Amino acid sequence: MNHKKYLSDTLQEAVDGKLDYNQFEDNFYACYITKVSDEDLSEQDHDYFTEIQEKFEYTGVEPPKEDREHGYISYKEFVDWLKNKLENVSK
């Protein structure tokens, strides 16, 4: 499996509104955490996908106020952040 392509395609699907929170968690987060090894990606690609994975760790469907005080964002905010990130990478 080409993990970089799969992960990149999954990110684009999220930005295109094709994945809800649970689908993104199943398709991107779980794959990146459990299936991708150090040998599957370059160091630069690992850094890139790790930043996204870590941002998602502080994302909820709609986090309550107390979680927001600790830096959590909603899935919609995450997708907006991701869209901006993908636009900046493609420049």
GROMACS elastic network, one bead per residue, 0.5 to 0.9 nm:
[ bonds ]
;  ai    aj funct       b0    kb
    1     4     6  0.88586   500
    1     5     6  0.87222   500
    1     6     6  0.79495   500
    2     5     6  0.55842   500
    2     6     6  0.62830   500
    2     7     6  0.87268   500
    2    40     6  0.80077   500
    3     7     6  0.59226   500
    3     8     6  0.83190   500
    3    31     6  0.86151   500
    3    32     6  0.83276   500
    3    35     6  0.85946   500
    3    36     6  0.68618   500
    3    40     6  0.67997   500
    3    41     6  0.75904   500
    4     7     6  0.52647   500
    4     8     6  0.59770   500
    4     9     6  0.84450   500
    4    40     6  0.78998   500
    4    41     6  0.67760   500
    4    45     6  0.77059   500
    4    49     6  0.89752   500
    5     8     6  0.50745   500
    5     9     6  0.59290   500
    5    10     6  0.84430   500
    6     9     6  0.51748   500
    6    10     6  0.61505   500
    6    11     6  0.87164   500
    6    27     6  0.89898   500
    6    28     6  0.84138   500
    7    10     6  0.50382   500
    7    11     6  0.62704   500
    7    12     6  0.87413   500
    7    27     6  0.81167   500
    7    28     6  0.60269   500
    7    31     6  0.80905   500
    7    32     6  0.76202   500
    7    49     6  0.81027   500
    8    11     6  0.51243   500
    8    12     6  0.63608   500
    8    13     6  0.87130   500
    8    28     6  0.89424   500
    8    49     6  0.88639   500
    9    12     6  0.51021   500
    9    13     6  0.62094   500
    9    14     6  0.87463   500
   10    13     6  0.50046   500
   10    14     6  0.63227   500
   10    15     6  0.87639   500
   10    19     6  0.83703   500
   10    24     6  0.75016   500
   10    27     6  0.68006   500
   10    28     6  0.62123   500
   11    14     6  0.51611   500
   11    15     6  0.63913   500
   11    16     6  0.86550   500
   11    24     6  0.82301   500
   11    28     6  0.74579   500
   11    79     6  0.89660   500
   11    82     6  0.77255   500
   11    83     6  0.87044   500
   11    86     6  0.84388   500
   12    15     6  0.50561   500
   12    16     6  0.60479   500
   12    17     6  0.86601   500
   12    18     6  0.87206   500
   12    82     6  0.89678   500
   12    83     6  0.82461   500
   12    86     6  0.82308   500
   13    17     6  0.63391   500
   13    18     6  0.51839   500
   13    19     6  0.62174   500
   13    24     6  0.88071   500
   14    17     6  0.52000   500
   14    18     6  0.56277   500
   14    20     6  0.73280   500
   14    21     6  0.87679   500
   14    23     6  0.88814   500
   14    24     6  0.68344   500
   14    79     6  0.66920   500
   14    82     6  0.84699   500
   14    83     6  0.87302   500
   15    18     6  0.75323   500
   15    19     6  0.81817   500
   15    79     6  0.58115   500
   15    80     6  0.75613   500
   15    82     6  0.69672   500
   15    83     6  0.57048   500
   15    86     6  0.88557   500
   16    19     6  0.79971   500
   16    83     6  0.88797   500
   17    20     6  0.73735   500
   17    79     6  0.84672   500
   18    23     6  0.89044   500
   19    22     6  0.77841   500
   19    23     6  0.53917   500
   19    24     6  0.57234   500
   19    27     6  0.88925   500
   20    23     6  0.53090   500
   20    24     6  0.61297   500
   20    25     6  0.85922   500
   20    61     6  0.87600   500
   20    75     6  0.80738   500
   21    24     6  0.52214   500
   21    25     6  0.61659   500
   21    26     6  0.86837   500
   21    59     6  0.89063   500
   21    60     6  0.77202   500
   21    61     6  0.62767   500
   21    75     6  0.62237   500
   21    76     6  0.88772   500
   22    26     6  0.61409   500
   22    27     6  0.85019   500
   22    61     6  0.86816   500
   23    26     6  0.50468   500
   23    27     6  0.58741   500
   23    28     6  0.81694   500
   24    27     6  0.50956   500
   24    28     6  0.54736   500
   24    29     6  0.67524   500
   24    30     6  0.86800   500
   25    28     6  0.57273   500
   25    30     6  0.60814   500
   25    31     6  0.86187   500
   25    56     6  0.84109   500
   26    29     6  0.61693   500
   26    30     6  0.52824   500
   26    31     6  0.71893   500
   27    30     6  0.62918   500
   27    31     6  0.60988   500
   27    32     6  0.85725   500
   28    31     6  0.53089   500
   28    32     6  0.59781   500
   28    33     6  0.85005   500
   28    53     6  0.82368   500
   29    32     6  0.52580   500
   29    33     6  0.60817   500
   29    34     6  0.84378   500
   29    52     6  0.89668   500
   29    53     6  0.62407   500
   29    56     6  0.78851   500
   29    57     6  0.88920   500
   30    33     6  0.52262   500
   30    34     6  0.58201   500
   30    35     6  0.76906   500
   31    34     6  0.53937   500
   31    35     6  0.51236   500
   31    36     6  0.66767   500
   32    35     6  0.58636   500
   32    36     6  0.52394   500
   32    37     6  0.84488   500
   32    49     6  0.79110   500
   32    50     6  0.84067   500
   32    53     6  0.77886   500
   33    36     6  0.65765   500
   33    37     6  0.87109   500
   33    53     6  0.83606   500
   34    37     6  0.82231   500
   36    39     6  0.80874   500
   36    40     6  0.61105   500
   36    41     6  0.78459   500
   37    40     6  0.53830   500
   37    41     6  0.74952   500
   38    41     6  0.62016   500
   38    42     6  0.77548   500
   38    43     6  0.80228   500
   38    46     6  0.77940   500
   39    42     6  0.73909   500
   40    46     6  0.89705   500
   41    44     6  0.79518   500
   41    45     6  0.57594   500
   41    46     6  0.60383   500
   42    45     6  0.50908   500
   42    46     6  0.61691   500
   42    47     6  0.86265   500
   43    46     6  0.50319   500
   43    47     6  0.62043   500
   43    48     6  0.86384   500
   44    47     6  0.51314   500
   44    48     6  0.62532   500
   44    49     6  0.87756   500
   45    49     6  0.61392   500
   45    50     6  0.82893   500
   46    49     6  0.52878   500
   46    50     6  0.57584   500
   46    51     6  0.84482   500
   47    50     6  0.51040   500
   47    51     6  0.61838   500
   47    52     6  0.88391   500
   48    51     6  0.54231   500
   48    52     6  0.67609   500
   48    53     6  0.88981   500
   49    52     6  0.51460   500
   49    53     6  0.61078   500
   49    54     6  0.85837   500
   50    54     6  0.59590   500
   50    55     6  0.84257   500
   51    54     6  0.52221   500
   51    55     6  0.61857   500
   51    56     6  0.86538   500
   52    55     6  0.50889   500
   52    56     6  0.61821   500
   52    57     6  0.87310   500
   52    82     6  0.76414   500
   53    56     6  0.51030   500
   53    57     6  0.64040   500
   54    57     6  0.50735   500
   54    58     6  0.70768   500
   55    58     6  0.55425   500
   55    59     6  0.68615   500
   55    72     6  0.88525   500
   55    73     6  0.89210   500
   55    78     6  0.76229   500
   56    60     6  0.80958   500
   56    73     6  0.87505   500
   56    75     6  0.82848   500
   56    78     6  0.70925   500
   57    60     6  0.82511   500
   57    72     6  0.83957   500
   58    67     6  0.87742   500
   58    70     6  0.86930   500
   58    71     6  0.67024   500
   58    73     6  0.63964   500
   58    74     6  0.86516   500
   59    62     6  0.81548   500
   59    63     6  0.74269   500
   59    71     6  0.86819   500
   59    72     6  0.53378   500
   59    74     6  0.55152   500
   59    75     6  0.58811   500
   59    77     6  0.84361   500
   59    78     6  0.67336   500
   60    63     6  0.50915   500
   60    64     6  0.88110   500
   60    67     6  0.89772   500
   60    72     6  0.69597   500
   60    73     6  0.63345   500
   60    74     6  0.51046   500
   60    75     6  0.57519   500
   60    78     6  0.89236   500
   61    73     6  0.83887   500
   61    74     6  0.53927   500
   61    75     6  0.51460   500
   61    76     6  0.78911   500
   62    73     6  0.74400   500
   62    75     6  0.68560   500
   62    76     6  0.84742   500
   63    66     6  0.80495   500
   63    67     6  0.58941   500
   63    68     6  0.63798   500
   63    72     6  0.66020   500
   63    73     6  0.65476   500
   63    74     6  0.59924   500
   63    75     6  0.88708   500
   64    67     6  0.54431   500
   64    68     6  0.63651   500
   64    69     6  0.88726   500
   64    72     6  0.87043   500
   65    69     6  0.63002   500
   65    70     6  0.89193   500
   65    72     6  0.89583   500
   66    69     6  0.51298   500
   66    70     6  0.68576   500
   66    72     6  0.88888   500
   67    70     6  0.51669   500
   67    71     6  0.66913   500
   67    72     6  0.54972   500
   67    73     6  0.82453   500
   68    71     6  0.50210   500
   68    73     6  0.62318   500
   68    74     6  0.87316   500
   69    72     6  0.71853   500
   73    76     6  0.81536   500
   73    77     6  0.60508   500
   73    78     6  0.65877   500
   74    77     6  0.51298   500
   74    78     6  0.62157   500
   74    79     6  0.86927   500
   75    79     6  0.61301   500
   75    80     6  0.85764   500
   76    79     6  0.51160   500
   76    80     6  0.62700   500
   76    81     6  0.86450   500
   77    80     6  0.50257   500
   77    81     6  0.61482   500
   77    82     6  0.85086   500
   78    81     6  0.50030   500
   78    82     6  0.60141   500
   78    83     6  0.85170   500
   79    83     6  0.60023   500
   79    84     6  0.85688   500
   80    83     6  0.50976   500
   80    84     6  0.63395   500
   80    85     6  0.86482   500
   81    84     6  0.52067   500
   81    85     6  0.62009   500
   81    86     6  0.87255   500
   82    86     6  0.60912   500
   82    87     6  0.85077   500
   83    86     6  0.51914   500
   83    87     6  0.61654   500
   83    88     6  0.86497   500
   84    87     6  0.51191   500
   84    88     6  0.62241   500
   84    89     6  0.87107   500
   85    88     6  0.51683   500
   85    89     6  0.62582   500
   85    90     6  0.87842   500
   86    89     6  0.51000   500
   86    90     6  0.62992   500
   86    91     6  0.88730   500
   87    90     6  0.53208   500
   87    91     6  0.65736   500
   88    91     6  0.53622   500
